[in-house]
Amino acid sequence: KLCGYLQKLSGKGPLRGFRSRWFVFDPRRCYLYYFKGPQEPLPLGHIDIASACFSYHQPEAGAGDEPAAFEVHGPGGAVAVLKAATRQDMTYWLQELQQKRWEYCNNLDAAKRDSRTSPTPSNFSKGLVAKDSPGIILSQNAAAERARNILAVETSPTDLVGEQAASQPAPVQANAINFSLKQWSTEIKNSMSSLRKGNNENRRSVFYTTEEWELLDPTPKDLEDSMALEEKKKHLAEGSKGRRLTSSAFPFDFGRIPHKARRPLLKDMIGSSKSRNSSDSSPTEWCSGNGNKLVSELQLKYQSQQEELEKLKKELLSQKELVRLLQQTVRSSQYDKYFASRLCEGVPKDKLELLHQKDDQILGLNNQLEKVNLEKDSLQQEVKNLKCKVGELNEQMGMLMETIQAKDEVIMKLSRQLSECEDSTFSPSGAVNSPTATCANKELQELDRLKDNLQGYKTQNKFLNKEILELSALRRNAEAREREWQAKYTSLEAKLCQIESKYLILLQEMKTPVCSEEQSPAREVITQLLEDALKAESSEQPEQAFFKPHLVSEYDIYGFQTVPEDDEEEKLVAKSRALDLRSLSLSENREISAGVKWENYLASTMNREMMCCVELKNLIRSGIPHEHRSKVWKWCVNLHVKKFKDSTVPGYFQTLLQNALEKQNPASKQIELDLLRTLPNNKHYSSPTSEGIQKLRNVLLAFSWRNPDIGYCQGLNRLVAIALLYLEQEDAFWCLVTIVEVFMPRDYYTKTLLGSQVDQRVFKDLMSEKLPRLHAHFEQYKVDYTLITFNWFLVVFVDSVVSDILFKIWDSFLYEGPKVIFRFALALFKYQEEEILKLQDSMSIFKYLRYFTRNILDARKLTAIAFGDLNPFPLRQIRNRRTYHLEKVRLELTELEAIREDFLRERDTCVEKRDLISDDEEDS
């Protein structure tokens, strides 16, 4: 995973500088997100790598491991300047970003870019879904690949790159302010506690210009003085208003931002320069040896003072612009005051409003004129700057060519001198000339430096050539894709026109009444439309294979069949549902990827264990990404069964499985009967030879041997089957232990299903409290909705909701426990509350309840209802109601058992009833 610390150039004016940021690459969208730190949940921004190009400047030799900067040029002329801690890190980042861009741009197929079908790295996922994860298939371009391999510069990263860098302290830049004014809202969301502590003095109104000033609150004394001076100066001319604005009469005081250092005045710099010059020019230092050194120092000081003077001039211009804006504001306010006081007397109200409107129009036109003039000046200045820049680049290129030629001549000259020095040094007399040796050493050092420079330029040349090669190849691929997409859109537009024509014919025929029983054209059109909708993709026209949009695949990423094969009506509904799910997933992918937040969080836990916290709970409630679900599920299971695991010996699961296989197990017969009935619509459990069947058998047998009181209960097989999709056998076994022995009450999966019956009564109480209208509607028509919800609780919504929603429910369920089942059960009813209230008879209500959960597709809306609209939702309330209803259900079961015993005694004594047997006796 590509992540690590980089310094990003940001800010404006004096605040512009490099700030340390944590960067994370998102392969789904080819974005490079940057955060304030590894622990931050929200990014400050992102850089689009897919449409970017890279460059860097080669420093002189001898720079060592100083920070190295490179540029990322994005669309629209945007340039992001990034700085790595060392040149080695910079080279690694550039190589990796080039590779990521190449892979992404060569896999622009929408199905591969979709996070629902994105390739799963083998080191992320476990379980059955990891077995059929496709690998990344790059487009075949042998010539480009060979050239890229030749031009590649291999390097390895340091400790500041990679997931292990999250535990390292961020590199600190000297005199850098690690706060971004541009992303102030994200900064406040990420760290509310570090900004305002509740002090009134920190609550100030702030506005920003190009030089970033702060508007400070005026003191009461300043307000009194300003009011008095305004009364005295009302008769002054318009020209004096500018001076009045800059004086203390203006009721605000301008001050620098507290963390911004005050610039020294020009006279202070001149005085300090004179004092330094006078101190530096003591008589003892004016000698022939130090004269040149002092002159060079004075020149450097003079240049620095000139730069400071230019900066002060720019700052003065910005202040003048600010004063001009404030002058205009005061003029408009005084003008309104004048009209309000002098012209209101005796002037009709409509004329006064007309005057106000005209004044507003005049002011608006003046503002627009000023803006246009400013834009014109800025554009002219930008054109001049670009021309100057082009000239500078041409000059630099000429200078570089001359420099290379001169260096080649120097290298040849030094080589000749080196050979002469070696001949003179190792002469037959053996005498060594000391000045000659010193000169030779200097020349050798210079030669080494030039060799280092030459190697650096070669590396830079290889990188830039590779960059040019990749950009050219990507441009050609983009042009080819554009042509293909144009043909595709033309084909789809033609097909759309045909479908619209058929629908128009259908509507026209539906308007005319059919008097006879003959086959009408409308029925033929309907039949044709249904056949087209359900037609399988054929290979009769291979040339149009690209133009056919592959929107619905046979199986989803979890292995569930998307469209059934037997029922035509159900097949049409299932395909419509799959298309709606596809549309929702595509719309979600346009937003900021939740996978980046997960990767950022997991990177911050590289060298420490994951811990329960609010941030993790919110991330899990939003859904665990497909590639991280195995890791997080395993952590959640281990969190809940840690006390059980600590008390067991190593190899505990294998021991249980061996005992269950070798010894007589009463549950094995029922387990074998239910294996193929577990999830027949999932390819991992569809046939006896499927890999999931054997794993499912092993886990159920091991659990039946661990818990003989339960043994096996129908419903446990589905729980294990869902767990095995993301967990290995032993982890799925402990997941079942978590659900049965930790989450659910006792007797939940026993023969009497006592705990399940209790939860249905608790759910009824919650329905009457949270959804009173719907509960009263069910009571009015005597609909027992617990016949539907009983299975929801028993198998945690397996086969009751679509797979995307199912796994999001399981994410929260494995972390928070059984309270999540109550939340989502209520949320499902609230989601379709209005639709259910429209039904006015018990048969239609019960029929609707049997399938309505399969039509709920928006997981985000359902999650918002479950964890937002239904609050507060205390667990203590559920526990208290469970205790209350448990006693009542136990009493009812005791009464039923007494009635059963009386019946058995009466049957034994009465001859006429001896032939009556119960269902249990018949099964046995």
N, C-alpha and C positions, 0 to 999 in steps of 0.2 A: 504494500500500500504506500502510495506516494504522499508523504506528509512531512512537515518539519518547520523549523523556524527560518524566516527570511525577514529582511528589513525592507519596508515599502516606503517610497518617497510620496509624501502627502502633505496637505496643508497649503496655506497661501501666505504670501508676504513673509514677515519675520518668523512665523510659525512653521514655515515650510522646512521639512527635514525628514530624515529616515526614522521610522518607528518600527519596533519589533512586532511582528505579527506571526500567528500560527496558520500555516497554509495546509489545506487538505484538498486533494484532487478527487473529483467525482467522475468516475468513468461513465456513468449513465448519460450525463449531459455534456461531458468534456468541459466542465467548469473547474476553475481553481478558486475555491472559496478561501477567504482569509478571515480569521477570528482574532480577537484581542489576546486570547490565550487558549490552551487546550481544553480548559474546563468550561468555556463559554458555550451556551446552547445555540445562540443566534449568530450568524455570520455578519460581519460588517459590510461585506460586498463580495463580488466574484469577478473573475477574469475569464472571458470566453476564449479557450485555447483552440477550439476547432477552427476559428477564423482568424487566428493570430499568427504572426511571424516573430522571430527572435533575432537579436543581434547583441553584440557586446564589443567593447573597445579593448584592444591589447595594451596593457600597461608596460612600462619599461621594465627591463630585467632588474632584479635586486629588490623588487617590491615584497618578496617573501610571501607569507600567508596572510597578507592584509585582506580586508573585505573586498570582494569583487562584485561589481554591479553589472547587470544585464537589463535589456529592454525587451518588453513584450508589446508589440505594435498590434493594436486591435482595429476593428472596423471603425470608420469615421474619423480616423486620425488620432484616436486615443492611444496614449503611450503610458504604460505602467513600468516604472523604474524599480527594480528589485535588487537587493544586495544580499549576497550570501556571505557567510562568515569567512570562508576561504575560497581560493580559486578551485580547489578540488570539489567543493560543494556546488559551486556555480556550474562547473562542467557537468556534474551529475544531474542537476536540475534541468539543464538545457537538453541533455541527451534523453532524459526520461519524458520531458514534455514533448519533445519531437516525436518520440515513439508513441506516446499516448495519442497525439494528434493524428499520426499516421494510421494507427489501428482504428480510431473512431471514424475518421473520414473514409476509410475503406470498408466500413460496416455501417453504412447509413440506411440500411434496410429498416423500415419502421418496426418490424417484428423483433429485430435484434436490439433496437434501441429501447424498446418497451421494457420497463423494469419487471413486468409480470412474466416475461419470457426471456429475461436477460440470462446469459450464461452464469452459472454458479461456480465460483472457484472451489476446487476440490478440498482446500484446507478450511473452508467455512462450514459447509453443510455436512451433516451425517444423516443416517437413516436411509429410507428407501428413495426419497426425492433426490438424493445426491447421486444415485446410480444412473439416472437418465438425464443429467444436465449436459447439454451440448457444449462443446468447446468453441472457442472463437475461431472463425474461419475467415481468413483474410483473402482479399481478391488476389488472384495470381498475376503478378507482374514481375517476371524473373529478372528482366534487365534492371528495373528500378531497385529491386531487392539486392542484386549483386553490387550495384553502385553504392547503395546505402551501407552495405556491409564493409565495402572498401573504405568509405569515408568516415566510418564510425570511429569515435574516440572513446575507448572504454575507460571507465573510472569507477571508483568505489566511494560511497558516501562516508561522512564522519558521523559523530554522535548526535549532531544537530539535525539529522535527516532520518526519517523513519518513525515507527511507533514508539521506539524506546526514547526518542527525543522529548516525548511529552513529560517525562519525569525529570528532564534537565531544566535548569533555570534558563529563562529567556536571555539571549545576549543583549546587554544594555548598551545603547549608543550614548556617547558623551553629550550632555546638554540637550538631550532629546525629551520631548514631552509626549508621553505615550497616551495621548487622548485625541480622538478624532472629532473635530467639530462638524465634519460633513455627515458622519453617521451618529449624531448625538442621540437620536431616539433609540438606536440599537444599543449604544453605550449605557443609556439609562435603564433599559430593560435588563441588560446583562448584569448590571451592578447598581441597584437602587440604593443600597446601603452606603456606598462609598461617595455619593454625591451630596445630597442634602440631608443633614442630620436633624432638621427641624429648627435651625436658627433663623430668626427673622432677617438677620443681616445678610444672609446668603440669598434671600428671595428678592432678586432684582430683575427689572425688565431689561432684556438684552436684545439688541439688533446688531447685525453684522454688515459691514461694507467690505470693499476689497482689501482694506487694511485691518479689518477685524477690531473695531473699537467696542467699548462697553459703555452703556448709558447708565450712569450712576444716579442714585436718588439725591435730589437737592436737600440741603439743610433748611430748617425754618428761617434762619437768618438770611440765607440767599434768596428765599422766596419773598421776604419782606423788602429787601433791597431792590429786587427786580421789579416789584410792583410799584415802588416809589419812583424808580427811574423811568418806568414806562409812562407814568402820568406826566412827568416833567418833559419827556421827549416826544410827545404825540405830535407836536407842531413841526418837527424836523423834516427835512426833505427825504426823498427816497434813497439818496446816496448814503445817508448816514445810517441806514438800517443795517447794512452789512457790518459796520463797526459795532453797532449795538448788539448784534448777534454774537460777535466774538468776544464781547466784554462779559462781565459778570452779571449783566442784566438778564441774560437768557436763563430761564428757570431750570436749567439742568447743568450739571457739571460733567465735562468729558474727562475721563481718566483711562489710563491703560488697563488692560486686563491684568489682574493681580499677578498671574504667573508669567507675564511678559516683561522682560527687562527694559528699562527706560533707555532710550538712545542718548548718547552724550551730545551736547550742543557743539556747534562748530567752533565757537571761541574756546570752549573747554578743550577740544581736541588740539587746537592750535597752541594754546597755552601749555598743555601737557607735552606737545611735541617740542615746543621750544625748551621746556625744562629738561626733557630727555636729551635734546640735542646739546644743551649747555652742559649737562652732566656727562654726556658721552664724549664731548670734545675737550676733555681736559688736556693740558699741555703734555702730560706724560704719554698720551696715546697718539699724539701727532708725530709719528715717525714714518720713515720711508716704508717700513714693513706693513703698517696697519692702515695706511692712507686709503688704499683701494678698498679694503674691507669696510671702512667707515662710509665711503662714498656709496657703496652698494647698499648698505643698511639704510642710508638716508633716502636713496631712491625707492627702496621697498616701502619705507614709511610714507613717502610722498604718494606712492601709488595707492596704498591703503587708505590714506586720507581722501584722495580723489574718489575712491569707491564709496567711502562713507558719505561724501558730499553728494554724489549722485543718488544714493539711497535716500538722503534727507530731502533732496529735491522731489523725488517721486512721492515721498510721504507728504510733503507740503502740497503737492497737486491734489492728492486724495483728500486732504483736509479742506482745501478750497472747494472741491466738488461737494463735500459734505455740507459745508457752510452755505453753498449756493442752494442746495436742496432745502435746507432749513429756512433760508431767506424766503424762498418761494412759499413754504408752508405758512410763515408768519404773514406774508403779504396777503395770501388768500384768506387767512383768519381775520386780519384787520379789515380787509375789504368786506367780508361778510358782516363784521361788526358795524362797519360804517353804514351799510345798507339797512341793517336791522334797526339802527338807532335814528338815522336821519330821513331815510326815504319811506319808512313805514307810515309816517304821519300823512294822512290825506291821500295816499296812493292806493288804488284798488288792489285787491289781493291777487286777482288773476294777472295783472300787469307785473306785480312784484314777483310772482312765480315765474313769469316769462323771462324777467330780467335775470333771475337766479339760474334758469336753464341756460340762457345765453352765456352767462358768466362761466358756468360749468363747461359748456362746449368750448369756449375760448381757452380756458385753462387746459382742457383735455387736448385740444389741437396744439397748444404750445408745448405740452409735455411730449406729444407724439413727434413734433418737429425737432425737439431737442434730442429725443431718442434716435431719430433717423440720422441727425447730424453726428451723434456720437458713434452710431454704427458705421456711418460712412467713413469717419476718421479712423475708427478701429480697422475697418477693412483695408483702407489705404495703407495704414501702418503695417498691417499683416502682409500685404502685397510687397511692400518695401522689404520687410524682414525676410520673406521667402526669396526674393531676388538676391538679397545679401547672402542668405544661407546657401543658395545655389552657387553663387560666386565663391563663397568660402569653401564649399565642398570641392569645387573644381580646383581651387588653389591647393587644398589639402591633398587631393589626389596627385596633382603635379609634384607637390613637395614630397609625398610619399615615394613616388617613382624616383625622384632625384635622390632621396635618402637611401633607398635600396641600392641605387647605382653607386652612390658614394660609399655605402657600407661594403659593397662588393669590392670596390677598389681598396678600401682600408684593409679588408680581410686579406687580399692578395699582398698588399704591402707588408702587413704584419707577418704573414707567412714567410715572406722573403727575409724580413728582419729576424724572425725567429730562427730560421735556418742559419743565418749569418752569426747570430749570437751563440747558437749551439756550437758552431765551428770554432768561434773565438774562445768560448768558455772551455771547451775540451781540447785546447791546443797541446802540442807535444811538450811545451815547457811546463804545462800544468799550472801556470799562474792564472789566477782568476781576478779579473778586473771588477772591483766592487761596484763602481757606478754603472758599468755595463750590465752587471747582474741585476741591479735594482731596476734599471730601465726595462730589462727583459721581463722581470716579474710583473711590472705594471702593464706591459704589453700583453702578457699572458692573461692577466685579469681582465683586461679590455677585450681580449679575444673570447674568453669564457662568457663575458657579458653579452657580446654580440651573438655568440652561439645560442645563448638562452633566448635572446630576442628573436633570433631566426626560428628557433623551435616553436616559440609562442606564436609567431606569425604563421608558421606552417599549420599549427593546430587551428588557429582562427580561420585560415584559408580553407582547411578541410571542413570545418563546421559550416562556414558560409556557403561553400559549394554544395554541401549536403542539404542545407536549408533551401537553396535555389532549386536543387533537384526535386526535393519533396514538394515544394510549392508549385513547381511546374507540373509534376505528376498529379497533384491534387486538383490543380486548375483544369487539367484535361479530364479527370474523372468527373469533376463537377459539371463541366460542359456536357459530357456524355449523359450524366444523370438528368440534366435539365432537358436534353432532347428526349430521353426516354419518358420522363414525367410528362412532357408535353404530349407525346403520343398516348400515354396512359390516360391523361385527362381528356383528350379528344375521344378516345374509345369509351370512357365512362360517360361523357356527355352524350354520345350517341345512344348508349344503352339507356340513359335516363330519359331521353326523348322517346324511345320506344316504350318504356314503362309508363310514362305519362300518357302516351297515346292509348295504351291499353286501358288505363284507368278512366280516361275520358269516355272511351267506348262503353266501359262497364257502367259508369254513372248515367250515360245517356240511355242505356238499355234498362237500367233500374227504374228510370222515370216512367217508362211505358208499362202499363199493366199487362200481365200474361194471362190470357183467357183460356188457353188450352194447356194440356199436359205435355205438349211437345217440348223437345229440348230447345231451349232458347239460346240465342247467342251470348247472353250474359253468363249463363252457366258455363259455356265453353271458355269464355274469357277468364272466369274465376278459376276454373280447373287449370288453365294454362298458367295463370299467375302463381298458383300454389305449386305446380310442378317446377316452375322456374325458381321459386324460392327454396325448394327442398332439393333441387338438382345437385348431385355430387359433382365435384370437379373432375372433368374428363380430360384425357390426354389426346383427344382427336385433333386439336389445333395447337400444336406445340409453339407455333410462332406467336400466339397470343397469351402464352403462359405468364409473361411478365406483366401484362396488362390486367390480369385477374387479381383483384385484391384479396389476399388470404386473411380474412378478418377473423374467422372462427376455426380453430384447430380441433382435432378429434378429442384430445385430452387437454386439460389445463395443467398448470405446473405441479399440481398436487397429485396428478394421476387420475382425477375424476373425469368421467365421460361427460362431454359438454352437450351432446345431442343423442338421445336414445334412438335405438334402431327399430323397435317394435311398433309403437303407437304413432301413427301419422300425426294425429292432433297434438299429442304431447311433444312430438318432434318439432313441430312448427313453433310451439310456445317456448321450448327449450332453446331453439336457435334465436328467437327474438330476445330471450333473456340474455343469452351469451353476447349478442350484439350490443345490448344496453350496458352490460358489464364492460365490454371493450371500450365503449364510448366514455364511460366513467373513468376508466384507467387512463385513457389518453388525455382527458381533461386534467386529471390529477398530476400527470407528468409534466404539465406546463408550469406548475408551481415549483417553489424551492423544494428540492428533494429532501424527504425525511431521512433518506439513507445517509446524507452528509452529517446530519445531527448525530445519528447513531455511530458513524465511524469516528466522529470527533469525540463522543463520549467514551467509546471503547478504547480509543487511543490514549485517553487520560487515565485508563485503568490498566495499562500494560504492566506496570510494576507494583500494582496493589490489587487486592480483591475487590470485586464489585460489592457495593453496599446498598442497603435499602435507603432510598432518599426520595424526595418529592420530584426531583428532576427525572430519575429513572422511572418512577411511577407514571409521570406524564408521557414519557417516551413510549412506554409499554402500552399505555392506553391508546395512543395514536397508531399502534401497530408495529410489530417487529418486522424489519425487512426480511425477505426470503432467505438471503445469504447469512444472516446473523441469528435466525430463529433457533437453530440447533444449539448454539452456544448459550443463548439466554435461557432456553427451556431447561437445559441441563443444569445451569446455575440455580434456577428457581426450584427444581426438584431437590437438588442437594441442600438447598437452604432449609427446606421443610423436613427432610428425613435425616438430617445430620445426626440427631440423637439415636435413630435406629441403626444407621450405618456404623457409628462408633462402637456399638455394642455387638457387632457381628464380626466374624472372622473373615479373612481374605478368601475369595472364591465362594462366598455364601450363595450367590445365585446359581453357580454351576452345581453346587452340592444339592440344592433344592431340586434342580432340574433332573439331576441323575437319580435322586430318590423317587421322583414322580414317574420317571420312565421305567425304573427297574421294579418298583413295588406296585401293589394293587392300589389303584386310584379311582375312587367312586365317581369323580368328576370328569374323567377322561372321555367317557362315552358321550356325554352331552357336549363337551368341548368339540369333539370331532364332528358332531352333527351341525354345529353352528359355525364352523370355520368358513365354509363357502357362502353362508348366508350373512356374513358380517358386513362387507361393503362390496356387493357384486358389481357396482358401477365404477369401481376403482381398479385400474389395470394391475395394481400390485397385489390384489386379492381376488382376481376374477377367475382363476383356474387352479386346480390342485397343484400344478407345477410352479405356480408363482412364488417368488422369493418371500413375499410377505406372509404366505400361509404358514410356512415352517416356523418363522420367527414368532408369529402370533400363537401358534401351538405351544412353543417353548415357554413363552411368558405366562400364558394362562395356566399351564401345568405347574410351573414353579410357584405361582401365587396360590393355587389351590392347595399345594403342599404346605406353604407357609401359614395359610389361614384356613384350617379345616372347618371352622364354624360356618364360613361362607362357602368355601369350596369353589363353586362356579355359579354365577347368576347371569342370566341373559341381560346384556347391557355392558358387562365387563369386556366382552370381545370388541365392541366398538370403541370403547375408551382406549384399549391397547392398540387397536389398529390406527387410530389417529396419532397416538404417541410414537408408533414405529415409523411414521412418515418422516420424522425429524430426529429420532433418537435410536441408538443401538439397543440391542435386546436387554442388556442389564439396566440401562438407563430407563427404558420403557417399563421394566418391572418395578423400579423404584417410583416411577411416575404413577403407576397404578396403586402402589402402597400409599403414596401421598394423597390420592383422591379418596381411597376407601377408608384408610385408617387415620388420616390427619384432617382432611377437609370435611368429609361428611360425618354426620352423627352415627352412632352405633345402630345396628339393625337397618341400615339404609339399603343394603344389598342382600339381606337375609331372605329366608323363605316368605316371611310375612310382609316384607317391605315396609316395616313400621316407620322408619325415618322418612321414607318417601311420602307416605300418607300424611305425616305431620307437616312436611314442607308444603304440601298442597293447601292445607288449611291456613298456614302462615301466609302463603301467597294470596289467598282469598282476602285475608285481612288487609294486606298491603294494597290489593286492587281497590277495595272500598275506600281506602285512605288516599291513595295517590291518583286513582282514576275513578272518582265517584259516579260520573255520568255513565261510563261504560259498564261499571259494575251494576248500577241500577237497571241498565238496558238488558243485561244478561238475566238479572233476577226477574224482570218483567216477563220475558219470554221463556223463563225456566230453562236456560241453556247452561249445562254443566261444562264450563270450559276447562276444568281440571282434567277431563278425559284427554284433552289435547296437550296440556302443559305437563302432564305426568311424565311423558317420555322426554320432554325438554330437560327436566331436572335429572332424570335417571342416566342419560347418556350425554349430557352437556351439549344439547342442540345438534348432535350428529344426525345427518339426514333430515334436518328440519329447516336449515337455512342454506344459502349458497356458500360455496367453499371459502370465498374471500372473507365473508363476515364470520364464518365458523372459526377460522384460525385467528382472527382478531379477538374474538371472544375467548378463545383458549389462551391467548397471550396474557390477557388480564386475569383470567381464572387461575392460571398456574402461579401468578405473582400475588394476587390479593385474596384468593380463596373463594368459598361458595357464595359470598355475598354478590359476586358478579353475576351469578345465574339469576338471582332475583332482579337485579338492575336491568339486565337485557331482556328478561321475560316481560317486565313491565314496559320497557322501551318498545318492544315489538308491538304490543297492543296500542301504545300511545301513537306510534308511527302511523297506524291505520285506523285510529280511533274514529275519525269522521266517516270513513267508508263503512265501518261496522255499524255506526249509529243510523246509517241510511237504510239498513236491512230491517224489515218489519215482520219477520216470521222466524220461528225457531229453526225450521229446516234449512232455510237459506243462510242463516247465521252459522249454523254448525257446518254446513258445506263450505262456506267461505273460510272458516277457521281451519279447515283441514289443509288448505294449500296457500293461505295468504302470506306466510313467512317466506315462501320461495320467490315471491314477487318483490320483496324488499331487497334492493340492490345497493343503495347508497350507504356504505359502511360509515362514512364520516358523519352523516346526519344521525344515524342510529347511535353512534358513540356519543355524540353531543347530547342526545336525549338521555342516554343511560347515565352519563357522568355529570350532566349539567342540569337538565330540567327536573330530574327526580330528586335532587338534593333538598334537604338533608336526608341521609340514609344511614343511620347509626346501626352498627352491628349488634349493640346491646339490645336494641328493640327486637331484632330477629331472634336472639337467644332467649329472651324472656317469653316471646310468643311460642317458641318451640317447646319450652318447658311447660307452658300452660296447656297446649294442645296435646302434648305427649301423654299426660295423665288421662285426658279424655279418650284418646284413641286406645290406650291400654285398657280402660274400663270397657269400651265397646268390644274390643277383641276378647276380653274375658267373658262377656255376656254371650258372644257368638260361640265361644268354645263350650260354654255350659249348654247352650241350645243344641250344639252338635252332639255332645255326650248324651243328652236326653234322647235325641233322635236315635242314636246307636242302641241305647238300651231298649227303647220302644221297638226298634226293628228286630232286635234279637228275641223279644218276648212275643211279638205279634207275627203270626204266620203269614198274614197277607202282605207284610212289608219286608219280608226277608229277601225278596228279589231286587230291592232298591239298593243301588251302590252309588258311591260318590265318584267324582272325576279322579280324585287321587287314587282311590282303590282300583279304578279301571286302568289307570296308567301303570300301576304296580303289578 
